[in-house]
Amino acid sequence: MDKSKFIILSVEAVPEVYVKVLEAKELLKNGTFEGVTDAVKAVGISRSTYYKYCDHVFPLAEGAMGKRITISLLLSHESGVLSQFLQTIAEKNCNVMTISQDAPINGIANASITFDISEIQCTFDELIETLRSSKGVKKMNIVAIE
């Protein structure tokens, strides 16, 4: 079997805790709750459970599978780091849709990038591994996949 790092499963096939993490993420996303503490209390899981799985469980948008991805990044504040990261995305035949970057603090900048992956020229796993290992990337999390 291919050693893919991502799989798609039906909600019926996963432990209930994953579904509850998705519910908490949705409550935070839609503004029902402002903080994680209230959201996890509402769905019946602990904060530690939420944080253990929140970066690893994502809903699949119906009818738009594999079209867009949003990632959050912590980048070193060095000349060319963001530019090279964006170039890597372009080299994989992905199209950047939005970029948001905060001013660097203590040499680290927070950024969020949404890009189209519908015509990707490698596997999704290869793309993510390449981006995570890019120069200057201190941390990268997948925020959403649609």
Secondary structure, DSSP 8 states (H G I E B T S, - for coil): ----S-----GGGS-HHHHHHHHHHHHHHTTS-SSHHHHHHHHT--HHHHHHHTTT-----TT-TTSEEEEEEEEE--TTHHHHHHHHHHHTT-EEEEEEE---BTTEEEEEEEEE-TT-SS-HHHHHHHHHTSTTEEEEEEEEE-
